[in-house]
């Protein structure tokens, strides 16, 4: 049995490969003549096979061998990419994922998929030897009778997890029973200098001439630029000449030709490769926690130094501030992950939904480069799956209905991501039939969620879709209709300190937008004072600060609307909303913040300044205070609550007013 640590290493190694494989298969479905995509699929499969064999996943390696053979037939021109091949390949991909996750599907499934792959690629001649440059040159002089391969692996090959026996087994599998392997022991040191974990030997492998040169070289694809490697053909000739050619081919080269070295190095610039390292998520979390504590300690030190007034101490404090800020930014950058890391699975979901529902639609992804905290990204998958399913199953009409309504035959579902102040907005939009607020209201009354005389705004009616057990489906399908899913979206997003916004136009389509914080760890905040209390708002959401107008100082209502900068702005008086006691300031301010695509003002007494804000979660006892996203510890040891501006605006009903004004 493979231990848990080895399995985790294997999982990390294969994670990117299976994502790349799925993306390439789905792209091939759209552009079947793309030779580069075919090569990518082949190489991903080949690498998965080699890695699986190295880590003891023999069933996986055996199955992928036949999967790989199907795309070798495509590469050699003996088969073409068809919708049937892609459909079977995606089913084969699902089996690979199941095996990687430790499942044990029935063996009959392997045989069934192997037969299906063979069937959809049948009808061509046996694959020819890959036409790499050396083979072409050799073919000009005659037919290849054998390949003589000599190689010596890097000294630390086994220390980094390599398995030379697995490589030799793969070469034997390529060459068949006529393969001959001989160890090269001329590099063995004296017994006293022998290092058990180091590679001291090389190998000479003779393979039959019908073996594919590209298959042989692919065995070393990840180590070719770090090892001694030579592959030479032995041509069919007269016995005397043949013997001389074989002797010449058996002379090992000190290193691979320069052209081969350069090709193996890929796109490396300046002779150095970009090195990447895998780090456990728990370690990154631990580093982030320590950076947070460092930021708090730095704030307390800054506060203490300012009170003492020592210039030498202040100089040291400024240096620590600069270093802490740089460390914070670097750590935050490590934690940020692009949305593209999860969009591959949605491409597959869209492909499957099109098949299950029979609805033709284009799935468009925008803003894949938008980055979010890895913790947020990891929890986004399930909510987006539910929304995408509903968009296709409930939102899009079938082809006949769309034509009757004068719409394009193919629908469009768009997944987009973009920055908005301190938040990231991830939207799923469709051009389907839209939501009927009257129908939703009637269904909510039937379910007892609201009374018949309830007065609800349009956005509040749409929000009913997020209630547990609510569904607008007329019948239950394997995709939707049970009222399970939309409430999961709401609870998951709110657990990430985010919100869900729904917009729809009957007959035109719907949009579900997840508003999420950029990070859950450290933000740049603006520290405000209201009476005796201090609060923090994300600095990225602040669009301006102005002196409080005279008419605003007179009222006591929690919210009001005034004309500011030739524009009507909703103002929230934090003193009244939070019921804060304490003296007022002679020169109160209004902090203008962006939220939900509109601008509101926060009336405060004083602006203290920008501040590195380490977000601390509130206790379960304060969980109902959703207008606060957390708290932070200030330099003097006091606590300041972090205002969730979007939730605060929503709690005062201003989000609905702002949308109506915009309309």
LINNOR-V706212 format. One record per backbone hydrogen bond with DSSP energy under -0.5 kcal/mol. NH is the residue of the N-H (numbers start at 1). CO is the residue of the C=O. Records with the same first field share a line. If there is no record, write none. Layout:
# LINNOR-V706212
NH = CO, CO
This chain:
# LINNOR-V706212
7 = 3
8 = 4
9 = 5
10 = 6
11 = 7
12 = 8
13 = 9
14 = 10
15 = 11
16 = 12
18 = 14
19 = 15
20 = 16
21 = 17
22 = 18
23 = 19
24 = 20
25 = 21
26 = 22
27 = 23
28 = 24
29 = 25
30 = 26, 27
31 = 27
34 = 31
35 = 33
38 = 34
39 = 35
40 = 36
41 = 37
42 = 38
43 = 39
44 = 40
45 = 41
46 = 42
47 = 43
48 = 44
49 = 45
50 = 46
51 = 47
52 = 48
53 = 49
54 = 50
55 = 51
56 = 53
57 = 52
58 = 56
61 = 57
62 = 58
63 = 59
64 = 60
65 = 61
66 = 62, 63
67 = 63
68 = 64
69 = 65
70 = 66
71 = 67
72 = 68
73 = 69
74 = 70
75 = 71
76 = 72
77 = 74
78 = 73
79 = 73
82 = 80
86 = 82
87 = 83
88 = 84
89 = 85
90 = 86
91 = 87
92 = 88
93 = 89
94 = 90
95 = 91
96 = 92
97 = 93
98 = 94
99 = 95
100 = 96
101 = 97
102 = 99
103 = 98
109 = 106
110 = 106, 107
111 = 107
112 = 108
113 = 109
114 = 110
115 = 111
116 = 112
117 = 113
118 = 114
119 = 115
120 = 116
121 = 117
122 = 119
132 = 130
136 = 132
137 = 133
138 = 134
139 = 135
140 = 136, 137
141 = 137, 138
142 = 138
145 = 234
146 = 234
147 = 207
148 = 232
149 = 147, 205
150 = 230
151 = 203
152 = 228
157 = 154
160 = 156
161 = 158
162 = 157
167 = 163
168 = 164
169 = 165
170 = 166
171 = 167
172 = 168
173 = 169
174 = 170
175 = 171
176 = 172
178 = 175
179 = 176
180 = 206
182 = 204
184 = 202
185 = 183
188 = 185
193 = 190
194 = 190, 191
196 = 194
198 = 195
199 = 155
200 = 198
202 = 184
203 = 151
204 = 182
205 = 149
206 = 180
207 = 147, 205
209 = 145
211 = 208
216 = 212
217 = 213
218 = 214
219 = 215, 216
220 = 217
221 = 218
223 = 220
224 = 220
226 = 223
227 = 224
228 = 152
229 = 227
230 = 150
232 = 148
234 = 146
235 = 233
236 = 143
242 = 238
243 = 239
244 = 240
245 = 241
246 = 242
247 = 243
248 = 244
249 = 245
250 = 246
251 = 248
252 = 250
261 = 257
262 = 258
263 = 259
264 = 260
265 = 261
266 = 262, 263
268 = 265
269 = 272
272 = 269
275 = 273
283 = 280
284 = 280
285 = 281
286 = 282
287 = 283
288 = 284
289 = 285
290 = 286
291 = 287
292 = 288
293 = 289
294 = 290
295 = 291
296 = 292
297 = 293
298 = 294
299 = 295
300 = 296
301 = 297
302 = 298
303 = 299
304 = 300
305 = 301
306 = 302
307 = 303
308 = 304
309 = 305
310 = 305
311 = 309
314 = 310
315 = 311
316 = 312
317 = 313
318 = 314
319 = 315
320 = 316
321 = 317
322 = 318
323 = 319
324 = 320
325 = 321
326 = 322
327 = 323
328 = 324
329 = 325
330 = 326
331 = 327
332 = 328
333 = 329
334 = 330
335 = 331
336 = 332
337 = 372
339 = 370
340 = 368
341 = 338
342 = 339
343 = 339
344 = 340
346 = 342
347 = 343
348 = 344
349 = 345
350 = 346
351 = 347
352 = 348
353 = 349
354 = 350
355 = 351
356 = 352
357 = 353
358 = 354
360 = 358
361 = 359
362 = 411
364 = 362, 413
366 = 415
370 = 367
372 = 337
373 = 518
374 = 335
376 = 373
377 = 373
378 = 374
379 = 375, 376
380 = 376, 377
381 = 377
383 = 379
384 = 380
385 = 381
386 = 382
387 = 383
388 = 384
389 = 385
390 = 386
391 = 387
392 = 388
393 = 389
394 = 390
395 = 390
396 = 391
402 = 398
403 = 399
404 = 400
405 = 401
406 = 403
407 = 402
411 = 360
413 = 362
414 = 429
415 = 364
416 = 414, 427
417 = 366
418 = 425
420 = 423
423 = 420
424 = 516
425 = 418
426 = 424, 514
427 = 416, 425
428 = 512
429 = 414
430 = 510
431 = 412
433 = 395
437 = 435
440 = 436
441 = 437
442 = 438
443 = 439
444 = 440
445 = 441
446 = 442
447 = 443
448 = 445
449 = 444
450 = 444
454 = 451
456 = 454
461 = 457
462 = 458
463 = 459
464 = 460, 461
465 = 462
466 = 463
467 = 464
469 = 483
470 = 467
477 = 480
485 = 483
489 = 485
490 = 486
491 = 487
492 = 488
493 = 489
494 = 490
495 = 491
496 = 492, 493
497 = 494
498 = 493
499 = 515
501 = 513
503 = 511
505 = 509
507 = 433
508 = 505
509 = 505
510 = 430
511 = 503
512 = 428
513 = 501, 511
514 = 426
515 = 499, 513
516 = 424, 514
517 = 496
518 = 422
523 = 613
525 = 523, 611
526 = 537
527 = 525, 609
528 = 535
529 = 606
530 = 533
532 = 581
533 = 530
535 = 528
536 = 641
537 = 526
539 = 524
540 = 524
541 = 538
542 = 539
543 = 592
544 = 592
546 = 590
548 = 588
552 = 549
553 = 549, 550
554 = 550
555 = 551
560 = 571
562 = 569
564 = 562, 567
567 = 564
569 = 562, 567
570 = 599
571 = 560
572 = 601
573 = 558, 571
574 = 572, 603
577 = 573
578 = 574
580 = 575
588 = 585
589 = 604
590 = 546
591 = 602
592 = 544, 590
593 = 600
594 = 541
595 = 598
598 = 595
600 = 593
601 = 570
602 = 591
603 = 572, 601
604 = 589, 602
605 = 529
606 = 529
608 = 527, 606
609 = 527
611 = 525
613 = 523, 611
614 = 612
615 = 521, 613
616 = 631
622 = 619
623 = 620
625 = 622
626 = 624
628 = 625
629 = 642
630 = 642
631 = 616
632 = 640
634 = 632, 638
637 = 634
640 = 632
641 = 534
642 = 630
643 = 536, 641
644 = 627
645 = 643
648 = 644
649 = 645
650 = 646
651 = 647
652 = 648
653 = 650
654 = 649
655 = 649
657 = 653
658 = 654
659 = 655
660 = 656
661 = 657
662 = 658
663 = 659
